[in-house]
Amino acid sequence: MRSTFAIAKRILLQFIHDKRTLALLFVAPVVVLWLLTMLLGAGDYIPRLATVDLPASFQEQLIKQDAVIYDISYSEAEEMLRSNDVDAVLFMQDDSVLRIWVEGSDSTKTYASVAVASLAISDLREVASNQMQADVDAIEADIEKLRVQAE
């Protein structure tokens, strides 16, 4: 048992005296983590989106998400995406399916563009749900008034 403690003590003393090992144990992981945060944690990126004939309510929701919006024609949007002037192009296909074209070389820009569109759709869905509920409540109130009058 004594020899085990003696060996452990000797190894710990070697660690304390060897500055390279201490640097590898403590400084290197901090540097690697800092580099990863610089590469992957690119902060809040404001996406530049081109929209082609989207409903005004959807564009308002995109603006509320702090995105830069360009409401332009289909050919202009395609050209701006190719020249890297916008990060994504949003348009409706058959008036029911939202299509998103992204440039794709920068994952931060792609993620920010898709996230903004997703949040805008979610907010728009909530607004529409609230509006429909208000309409249903108003119709129910009218029906109740008519029922009372009929009695």
C-alpha positions in Angstrom: 0.0 0.0 0.0 2.9 2.3 0.8 4.4 1.7 -2.6 1.1 2.7 -4.3 1.0 6.0 -2.5 4.7 6.6 -3.2 4.2 6.0 -6.9 1.1 8.2 -7.0 3.0 11.0 -5.2 5.9 10.7 -7.6 3.6 10.9 -10.6 1.8 14.0 -9.2 5.1 15.7 -8.5 6.2 15.0 -12.1 3.0 16.6 -13.3 3.6 19.7 -11.2 7.2 20.0 -12.5 6.3 19.4 -16.2 4.8 22.6 -17.5 4.1 21.1 -20.9 1.8 18.4 -19.4 0.0 21.0 -17.3 -0.5 23.1 -20.4 -1.9 20.1 -22.3 -4.2 19.3 -19.4 -5.6 22.8 -18.7 -4.8 25.3 -21.4 -5.2 23.2 -24.6 -8.9 22.3 -23.8 -9.7 25.9 -23.1 -8.1 27.0 -26.4 -10.0 24.3 -28.4 -13.3 25.2 -26.8 -12.7 28.9 -27.6 -11.9 28.0 -31.2 -15.1 25.9 -31.5 -17.3 28.8 -30.1 -15.7 31.1 -32.6 -16.4 28.7 -35.5 -19.8 27.4 -34.5 -21.3 30.2 -32.4 -21.5 32.8 -35.1 -23.9 34.9 -33.1 -27.2 36.4 -34.3 -27.1 36.5 -38.0 -29.9 38.6 -39.8 -30.8 36.7 -43.0 -31.4 38.5 -46.2 -34.5 37.0 -47.9 -36.0 37.5 -51.3 -39.7 36.9 -51.5 -41.7 36.3 -54.6 -45.4 37.1 -54.5 -45.9 36.1 -50.9 -49.0 37.2 -49.0 -48.6 40.5 -47.2 -49.3 38.9 -43.8 -46.5 36.4 -44.2 -44.1 39.2 -45.2 -45.1 41.2 -42.1 -44.3 38.1 -40.0 -40.9 37.8 -41.7 -40.2 41.5 -40.9 -41.1 40.9 -37.3 -38.4 38.2 -37.2 -35.8 40.9 -38.1 -35.1 39.6 -41.5 -34.1 41.8 -44.4 -36.8 41.4 -47.0 -36.6 42.0 -50.8 -40.0 41.7 -52.5 -39.0 41.1 -56.1 -39.8 39.1 -59.2 -38.9 35.5 -59.7 -36.0 36.2 -62.2 -34.6 38.9 -60.0 -34.7 36.6 -57.0 -32.9 33.9 -58.8 -30.2 36.3 -60.0 -29.7 37.7 -56.5 -29.4 34.2 -55.0 -26.8 33.3 -57.6 -24.8 36.5 -57.0 -25.0 35.9 -53.2 -26.9 39.1 -52.6 -29.6 37.2 -50.6 -29.4 34.1 -48.5 -32.6 32.5 -49.5 -35.6 32.9 -51.9 -39.1 32.2 -50.6 -42.1 31.7 -52.9 -45.4 29.9 -53.0 -45.9 27.0 -55.3 -49.5 26.4 -56.4 -50.6 28.9 -53.7 -50.3 26.2 -51.1 -46.7 25.1 -50.7 -43.9 27.4 -49.4 -40.7 26.8 -51.3 -37.3 28.0 -49.9 -34.2 28.1 -52.1 -31.0 28.6 -50.2 -27.5 29.2 -51.5 -26.2 26.4 -49.3 -22.5 27.1 -48.9 -22.8 28.7 -45.5 -24.7 26.6 -42.9 -25.2 29.6 -40.6 -27.0 31.6 -43.3 -29.0 28.6 -44.3 -30.1 27.8 -40.8 -30.9 31.4 -40.0 -33.0 31.7 -43.2 -35.0 28.5 -42.5 -35.4 29.4 -38.8 -36.8 32.8 -39.7 -39.3 31.3 -42.2 -40.3 28.6 -39.7 -40.9 31.2 -36.9 -42.9 33.4 -39.3 -45.1 30.5 -40.3 -45.6 29.5 -36.6 -46.6 33.1 -35.7 -48.9 33.4 -38.7 -50.5 30.1 -37.8 -51.1 31.5 -34.2 -52.6 34.7 -35.6 -54.9 32.8 -37.9 -56.0 30.5 -35.1 -56.8 33.4 -32.9 -58.7 35.1 -35.7 -60.7 31.9 -36.4 -61.5 31.5 -32.7 -62.8 35.1 -32.5 -65.0 34.5 -35.6 -66.4 31.3 -34.0 -67.1 33.1 -30.8 -68.9 35.9 -32.7 -71.0 33.4 -34.6 -71.9 31.5 -31.4 -72.9 34.8 -29.8 -75.1 35.6 -32.8 -76.7 32.1 -32.7 -77.4 32.5 -29.0 -79.1 35.9 -29.6 -81.2 34.4 -32.3 -82.2 31.5 -30.0 -83.2 33.9 -27.3 -85.3 36.0 -29.8 -87.0 32.8 -31.1 -88.2 31.8 -27.6 
